[in-house]
Amino acid sequence: MDVLVVGLGVIGTTYGLVFKQAGHNVEHYIREGSRKRNIKRLTVSLLDGRKTTKGIETTSEYTVLTCSKRAYDMIVISITQGKIADVMQEIKHAGIAGTVLLCCNIWYDKQQLHEMMTGYHYVLGFPVAGGSLRKGDTEEDMKLDACLFNHFMLEREDHTTIPNYQNIYQLFTSCNIKLEHPHDMLEWTWIHMAVNAAVISVAGKYGDRHKSHPRNYKDSRFTGCYIVKILQRTVVLQGTCLSFCPFHETYVCPKPTHKKNHGATWRHRRPALHLQQCLPNRHNRPRSCTPFLFLYG
């Protein structure tokens, strides 16, 4: 596949590396005036978790190829949400076409996204990777320290209108990356952002930066409840309510359901969270199941 990565950031470059290693053509669109425009090479130190849970440390050289086409099979955009509209206008002005994979922390609703993405087919995703970029030995070099896991969150096919969904599926499969499909990708992203805000707020309030993961609060009823309160207040801004549910241990679920529906392991029946979309005429139908929450009351 022909893949265009907008910018030269951590996420786009990390996935660009593994796409290229799997035999795909990867190029970068680097905006005019960017301080990274002269970068030609990156030394990548990657902790690769695709084959083992502990990860395999590798070091490789990544050659940055700049945009040379006007049509791509996929355009990867991983930026702050405030820059999405400007970037879309710029690539549209440059006459670049292709299906957009939007890998961003998004707080917009669907209508706002549709307006910004006018003229492009797009699909929402969320990377499971991270790292940092630093200067290299010369002005043309940079160093990337990154970590990559074996899965990627991708919007369900029946929630998109893109014509080449299966091609994108095969792209990730060719890189040994499994795809996970939340019921509602946008809602999943909202909750993900709310969880981050809640946990970081509690960690900051109690002054322990070493306990930034929700699992570290499972034995503290006070801090756990405080996280939940912040989480509730945050997601209600998007029309989503959270409440305690005694039936699930590690899932945010739309309503109490039998464990076989989710394949959960019930070692302890601790209170988790109950998610319900606050919209009329929804009949409480399932909306999301988010398996990254470990919040207990």
C-alpha positions in Angstrom: 0.0 0.0 0.0 1.0 3.6 -0.5 0.9 5.3 2.9 1.3 9.0 3.6 2.1 10.1 7.2 1.3 13.7 8.0 4.3 15.1 9.9 7.2 13.4 11.5 5.9 12.7 15.0 6.3 9.7 17.3 3.1 7.8 16.4 3.2 8.3 12.7 6.9 7.5 12.4 6.6 4.4 14.6 3.8 2.9 12.6 5.5 4.2 9.4 8.6 2.2 10.3 6.7 -1.1 10.7 4.6 -0.5 7.6 7.8 0.0 5.6 9.4 -3.1 7.2 6.4 -5.1 6.0 7.0 -3.9 2.4 4.7 -1.0 2.1 5.6 2.4 0.6 5.6 5.1 3.3 6.1 8.8 2.7 5.8 11.9 4.9 4.0 15.2 4.3 6.0 17.7 6.3 4.4 21.2 6.4 6.2 24.3 5.2 8.1 26.0 7.9 8.4 22.9 10.1 11.7 22.5 11.9 11.6 18.8 10.9 11.5 19.6 7.2 15.2 19.0 6.7 15.3 15.7 8.6 16.4 12.9 6.3 17.1 10.0 8.7 16.0 8.7 12.1 17.8 6.2 14.3 14.9 4.2 15.9 15.3 2.4 19.2 12.1 0.3 19.4 10.8 -1.9 22.2 8.6 -4.1 20.0 5.8 -5.9 21.8 4.2 -7.6 18.8 5.7 -11.0 19.5 6.4 -11.1 23.2 4.8 -9.4 26.2 8.2 -8.2 27.5 9.1 -6.8 24.1 12.1 -7.1 21.9 14.6 -4.3 21.7 15.7 -3.4 18.2 17.6 -0.5 16.6 17.2 0.4 13.0 17.7 3.3 10.6 14.6 5.0 9.1 14.9 7.0 5.9 12.4 9.8 5.6 10.8 9.9 2.1 8.8 13.1 1.4 5.5 13.3 -0.3 5.8 12.5 -4.1 2.3 11.5 -5.1 -1.2 13.1 -5.2 -3.1 9.9 -4.3 -2.4 7.4 -1.4 -4.3 4.4 -0.1 -4.1 5.8 3.4 -3.2 9.1 5.0 -2.2 8.8 8.7 -2.9 11.8 10.8 -1.9 11.8 14.5 -1.9 15.3 15.8 -3.6 17.4 18.5 -7.3 17.9 17.7 -6.9 21.7 17.4 -4.8 21.2 14.3 -7.0 18.8 12.4 -9.0 21.5 10.5 -5.8 23.3 9.4 -4.1 20.1 8.3 -7.1 19.0 6.3 -7.3 22.3 4.6 -3.6 22.1 3.8 -3.6 18.6 2.2 -6.8 19.5 0.4 -5.1 22.6 -1.0 -2.1 20.5 -2.0 -4.4 18.2 -4.0 -3.6 15.0 -2.0 -6.3 12.3 -2.0 -6.8 9.2 0.1 -8.6 7.6 3.0 -7.7 9.3 6.2 -6.9 7.3 9.3 -7.4 9.8 12.2 -5.4 8.8 15.2 -6.1 11.6 17.6 -7.4 12.4 21.1 -10.7 13.7 19.8 -13.3 15.6 22.0 -15.4 16.7 19.0 -18.7 15.2 18.2 -19.5 13.4 14.9 -21.0 16.4 13.2 -18.0 18.6 13.9 -15.7 15.8 12.5 -17.8 15.5 9.4 -17.5 19.2 8.8 -13.7 19.2 9.2 -13.3 16.1 7.0 -15.5 17.3 4.1 -14.3 15.8 0.9 -12.4 12.9 2.5 -13.4 9.4 3.5 -12.0 8.8 7.0 -11.9 6.2 9.7 -11.1 6.7 13.4 -8.3 4.8 15.1 -6.3 5.0 18.3 -2.6 3.9 18.5 -1.2 1.7 21.1 2.4 3.0 21.0 4.4 5.9 22.4 7.8 7.4 22.7 9.9 10.5 22.3 12.0 12.2 19.6 15.3 13.9 20.2 18.0 15.6 18.1 20.5 13.5 16.3 24.2 14.1 15.6 23.5 16.4 12.7 20.7 18.7 11.5 19.5 16.0 9.1 19.3 13.3 11.8 16.9 12.6 14.7 16.6 9.8 17.3 13.3 8.1 18.1 12.8 6.0 21.2 9.5 4.2 20.9 7.4 1.3 22.3 4.9 -0.6 20.1 2.3 -3.0 21.3 0.6 -5.8 19.3 -2.8 -4.2 18.8 -4.5 -1.1 17.5 -7.9 0.3 18.0 -9.9 0.8 14.8 -13.4 2.0 14.1 -15.8 -0.8 13.0 -16.4 -1.2 9.3 -20.1 -0.8 9.6 -19.6 2.6 11.2 -17.6 4.0 8.3 -18.1 4.7 4.6 -14.5 4.2 3.5 -14.1 2.1 0.3 -10.9 0.3 1.3 -11.5 -0.8 4.9 -10.3 -4.4 4.1 -7.1 -3.0 2.6 -6.4 -1.1 5.8 -7.2 -4.3 7.8 -4.7 -6.2 5.7 -2.1 -3.5 6.2 -2.1 -3.9 9.9 -2.3 -7.7 9.7 0.8 -7.7 7.5 2.7 -6.0 10.3 1.5 -8.6 13.0 -0.8 -6.0 14.6 -4.2 -7.1 15.8 -7.1 -4.8 15.4 -9.7 -4.2 18.1 -13.0 -2.7 17.3 -15.0 -0.8 20.0 -18.7 -0.5 19.5 -18.4 3.3 19.2 -14.9 4.5 18.5 -15.6 8.1 19.1 -17.2 7.4 22.5 -14.3 5.1 23.4 -11.9 8.0 22.7 -13.9 10.3 24.9 -13.8 7.9 27.8 -10.1 7.2 27.3 -9.4 11.0 27.6 -11.7 11.3 30.6 -9.9 8.4 32.3 -6.6 10.0 31.7 -7.8 13.4 33.1 -9.3 11.7 36.2 -6.2 9.6 37.0 -3.7 12.4 36.4 -5.9 14.8 38.5 -5.9 12.4 41.4 -2.2 11.7 41.1 -1.5 15.4 41.1 -3.8 16.1 44.0 -2.2 13.5 46.2 1.4 14.3 45.1 2.4 10.8 44.0 3.5 10.8 40.4 4.6 7.1 40.7 0.9 6.0 41.1 -0.4 7.2 37.8 -2.0 4.0 36.7 -5.6 3.2 37.7 -4.5 -0.3 39.0 -2.5 1.5 41.8 -5.8 2.9 43.2 -7.7 -0.4 43.4 -6.9 -0.8 47.1 -7.8 2.7 48.0 -11.6 3.3 48.3 -11.2 7.0 48.7 -8.9 7.7 45.8 -10.9 5.2 43.6 -14.1 7.1 44.3 -12.5 10.4 43.6 -11.3 9.2 40.2 -14.8 8.0 39.4 -16.3 11.4 40.4 -14.0 13.3 38.1 -14.6 10.8 35.3 -18.4 11.2 35.7 -18.2 15.0 35.6 -15.9 14.9 32.5 -17.8 12.5 30.3 -21.2 14.1 31.1 -20.1 17.0 29.0 -20.4 14.7 26.0 -23.8 13.4 26.9 -22.5 10.2 28.6 -23.2 9.1 32.2 -21.2 6.8 34.4 -22.5 5.1 37.5 -21.4 2.3 39.8 -22.4 -1.2 38.6 -21.9 -4.2 40.9 -21.8 -6.7 38.1 -18.5 -6.1 36.3 -15.0 -6.1 37.5 -12.8 -4.6 34.7 -15.2 -3.3 32.1 -17.2 -0.2 31.5 -20.5 -1.7 30.2 -23.7 -0.2 28.9 -25.8 -2.2 31.3 -25.4 -5.3 33.5 -24.9 -8.3 31.2 -23.9 -11.9 31.7 -20.2 -12.5 31.8 -20.3 -14.8 28.8 -21.1 -11.7 26.6 -17.7 -10.2 27.2 -15.5 -13.2 28.1 -14.5 -11.5 31.3 -12.7 -13.4 34.1 -14.6 -12.8 37.3 -12.1 -13.4 40.1 -13.6 -10.8 42.4 -17.1 -9.1 42.2 -15.9 -5.6 43.0 -17.9 -2.5 41.9 -16.9 -1.3 38.5 -18.6 1.3 36.2 -21.9 1.4 34.4 -22.0 3.3 31.2 -25.2 4.6 29.6 -25.7 7.0 26.8 -27.9 9.9 27.8 -29.8 10.2 24.5 -33.6 9.7 24.0 -35.1 6.7 22.3 -32.0 4.6 22.6 -33.7 1.9 24.7 -30.5 1.5 26.6 -29.0 -0.5 23.8 -25.2 -1.4 24.2 -23.0 1.4 23.3 -19.4 0.7 24.3 -17.4 -1.9 26.2 -14.1 -0.5 27.2 -11.7 -3.1 28.7 -9.0 -0.7 29.9 -10.7 0.5 33.0 -9.6 -0.9 36.4 -11.5 1.5 38.7 -13.1 0.2 41.9 -15.3 1.9 44.4 
